[in-house]
Amino acid sequence: MAKMAVRKMVERQTGVALWRQIADRIRLAISNGDYDATGMVPPEMALAREFGVNRHTVRSALAALAEEGLVRAVQGRGTLIERKERVTYPISRRTRFSQGLGRQVKEIGSKLLDHREVPASHETAAPLGLSPGAPLIELRTVSSGDGRPLSVAVGYFPADRFPKMAEEYARLGSVTKAFAAQGLDDYVRVSTEIVARHADTDELALLKLSPGAIILEAQAVNADLEGRPVEYSRTRFAADRMKLRIET
């Protein structure tokens, strides 16, 4: 009964379209395993009654979830849950994307979207222990598992210490390997802060999500073994595809 009550909480006149609210609640119900017994989303009429809306609104919500690849309409049967499993990503003293995913996915992909040298802002200078205006290498990347986008990130690295960060990442497809190519063989996670929010327009496009989708944003600082910060990053994970696990 508690899960049903959560799904019914759609609010009018909030600025968020009803179909988006319904899509969020169906997505959550799928993640919670509410529909595991049948492997199907309830019929449109049942959902319309549950949420107190018309079938057209429900149909719009299901269409958005279908675009994400979460459900699929099957003629004569209804709406089939296509994929509900989430990948667990451990955050620990040594957090590495490919090692963290382990055997959960068969193929891991990382792509450099763009890069540039930028002066450190107050936001990026403080976690790196630098003065505002210090030169940084900014990388924007997207990572995937089995062809499914899992996260997008923007990372900042001291330009005087890692001047070839972009070139090495583009060549090797890994921050860890790019560090090693520039003389840093090991590093550790100093801090991680995680917040949940709705994805913005760019994140929706890069992660192939529908409007209203939730992401988990992790702001992290990595340092070398002497304690000198080497990276400040903001990584956004698709919440319905990734589960973050804090390991101590």
C-alpha positions in Angstrom: 0.0 0.0 0.0 2.8 2.4 0.7 4.3 2.0 -2.7 0.9 2.6 -4.3 0.5 5.9 -2.3 3.9 7.2 -3.5 2.9 6.6 -7.2 -0.4 8.4 -6.8 1.2 11.7 -5.7 0.9 13.8 -8.8 0.3 17.5 -8.3 -1.4 20.0 -10.6 -0.2 23.6 -11.0 3.4 22.8 -10.0 5.0 23.8 -13.3 5.8 20.1 -14.0 3.6 18.4 -16.6 1.4 15.6 -15.3 2.8 13.1 -17.8 6.3 13.9 -16.6 5.3 13.3 -13.0 3.6 10.0 -13.9 6.7 8.9 -15.9 8.9 9.5 -12.9 6.6 7.4 -10.7 6.3 4.6 -13.1 10.1 4.6 -13.5 10.4 4.4 -9.7 7.9 1.6 -9.4 9.8 -0.4 -12.0 13.1 0.2 -10.1 11.4 -0.9 -6.9 10.2 -4.1 -8.5 6.5 -3.3 -8.1 5.7 -5.0 -11.5 8.0 -8.0 -11.2 5.1 -10.4 -10.9 4.0 -9.8 -14.5 6.9 -8.0 -16.1 4.3 -5.6 -17.5 3.3 -2.0 -16.7 -0.5 -2.0 -15.7 -2.9 -1.2 -18.5 -3.4 2.5 -19.5 -7.0 2.6 -18.0 -5.7 1.2 -14.7 -2.9 3.8 -14.6 -5.3 6.6 -15.6 -7.6 5.7 -12.6 -4.7 5.4 -10.3 -3.3 8.8 -11.1 -6.6 10.5 -11.7 -5.8 11.6 -15.3 -7.0 10.7 -18.8 -5.5 8.0 -20.9 -3.8 10.5 -23.2 -1.7 11.7 -20.3 -0.7 8.2 -19.3 0.1 7.4 -23.0 2.5 10.4 -23.1 4.3 9.2 -20.0 4.6 5.7 -21.4 5.9 7.1 -24.7 8.6 9.0 -22.9 9.7 5.8 -21.0 9.7 3.9 -24.3 12.1 6.5 -25.7 14.5 5.8 -22.8 14.3 2.1 -23.6 12.7 1.3 -20.3 9.4 -0.1 -21.7 8.1 -1.4 -25.0 4.6 -1.5 -26.3 3.6 -5.0 -27.5 0.5 -5.2 -29.6 -2.2 -7.4 -28.0 -0.3 -7.7 -24.7 0.3 -4.2 -23.3 3.5 -2.4 -22.2 6.4 -4.7 -21.5 9.2 -3.7 -19.1 12.2 -3.9 -21.3 15.0 -3.3 -18.8 14.9 -2.5 -15.1 18.3 -3.6 -13.7 20.6 -0.9 -12.4 24.4 -1.1 -12.4 26.0 -0.8 -9.0 28.9 1.7 -8.9 31.1 1.5 -5.7 32.6 4.7 -4.4 35.6 4.0 -2.2 39.2 5.1 -1.5 40.2 4.0 -5.0 37.2 4.7 -7.2 37.7 3.6 -10.8 34.9 3.5 -13.4 35.9 0.4 -15.3 36.9 -1.6 -12.2 33.8 -0.5 -10.4 31.4 -1.8 -13.0 33.3 -5.1 -13.1 31.4 -8.0 -14.7 28.0 -6.2 -14.5 28.4 -5.1 -18.1 30.2 -6.7 -21.1 31.4 -3.6 -22.8 32.5 -0.3 -21.2 32.9 2.8 -23.3 34.3 6.2 -22.6 34.2 9.2 -25.0 35.8 12.6 -24.8 33.2 15.2 -25.8 35.4 18.3 -25.6 38.2 19.8 -23.7 39.8 23.2 -23.1 42.2 25.1 -20.9 40.3 27.4 -18.5 41.2 29.6 -15.5 40.2 28.2 -12.2 37.0 29.7 -10.8 36.3 29.9 -7.0 34.3 26.7 -7.3 37.1 24.7 -9.0 40.1 26.3 -7.3 39.2 25.6 -3.7 38.9 21.8 -4.0 42.2 21.6 -6.0 44.0 23.8 -3.5 44.8 26.4 -6.2 44.3 30.2 -6.5 41.5 31.4 -8.7 42.8 32.0 -12.2 45.3 29.1 -12.1 45.2 27.2 -15.4 43.1 24.0 -15.5 42.4 21.3 -18.1 38.7 20.8 -18.4 37.4 17.5 -19.9 33.8 16.7 -20.7 33.2 13.0 -21.1 30.4 10.4 -21.4 30.7 6.8 -20.2 28.5 3.9 -21.2 27.9 0.2 -20.4 26.9 -2.2 -23.2 26.0 0.8 -25.4 23.8 2.4 -22.7 24.8 5.9 -21.5 25.4 5.7 -17.7 27.1 9.0 -16.8 28.4 12.3 -18.1 31.2 14.1 -16.3 33.2 17.3 -16.3 36.7 17.0 -14.7 39.3 19.7 -13.9 43.0 18.9 -13.6 46.0 21.2 -12.8 47.3 22.2 -16.2 50.9 22.7 -15.0 51.1 19.1 -13.7 48.9 17.3 -16.4 49.3 19.4 -19.6 48.5 16.4 -21.8 45.4 15.2 -20.0 43.1 15.7 -22.9 45.4 14.0 -25.5 46.1 11.1 -23.2 42.4 10.6 -22.3 41.4 10.7 -26.0 44.1 8.1 -26.7 43.5 5.8 -23.8 39.8 6.4 -22.8 40.5 6.5 -19.1 41.4 9.1 -16.5 43.5 6.5 -14.6 45.5 5.6 -17.7 45.9 9.2 -18.6 47.3 10.0 -15.2 49.7 7.0 -15.5 50.9 8.2 -18.9 51.9 11.5 -17.2 53.7 9.9 -14.2 50.9 9.5 -11.7 50.6 5.8 -11.0 48.1 5.9 -8.1 45.6 8.3 -6.6 42.8 8.1 -4.0 39.4 9.6 -3.4 39.4 12.4 -0.8 35.8 13.4 -0.8 32.5 12.7 -2.5 29.2 14.7 -2.2 26.1 13.4 -3.9 22.8 15.2 -4.6 19.7 14.1 -6.6 18.0 16.5 -9.1 16.2 16.6 -12.4 18.4 16.4 -15.4 19.0 19.6 -17.5 18.6 19.8 -21.3 22.2 18.8 -22.1 22.1 15.9 -19.6 18.8 14.6 -21.1 20.4 14.5 -24.5 23.7 13.0 -23.6 22.2 10.3 -21.3 19.2 9.8 -23.7 16.6 10.4 -21.0 13.1 11.8 -21.2 12.2 15.2 -19.6 11.7 15.0 -15.9 14.3 12.2 -15.4 16.3 12.1 -12.2 20.1 12.1 -12.0 22.6 11.6 -9.2 25.3 14.2 -9.2 28.6 13.3 -7.5 31.1 16.1 -6.8 34.4 14.5 -6.0 38.1 15.3 -5.3 40.9 12.9 -6.0 44.5 13.4 -4.7 47.9 11.7 -5.1 49.3 9.6 -2.2 51.0 12.7 -0.8 47.6 14.4 -0.4 48.0 16.9 -3.3 44.7 17.2 -5.2 44.9 16.1 -8.8 41.2 16.2 -9.9 37.9 17.9 -9.2 34.9 16.4 -11.0 31.2 16.6 -11.3 29.7 13.3 -12.5 26.0 12.9 -13.3 24.6 9.4 -13.2 21.2 8.3 -14.7 19.4 7.4 -11.5 17.3 4.6 -13.1 20.4 2.9 -14.5 23.0 3.4 -11.7 23.0 2.7 -8.0 25.9 4.3 -6.0 27.3 2.3 -3.1 29.6 3.9 -0.6 32.3 1.6 0.6 34.5 2.3 3.7 
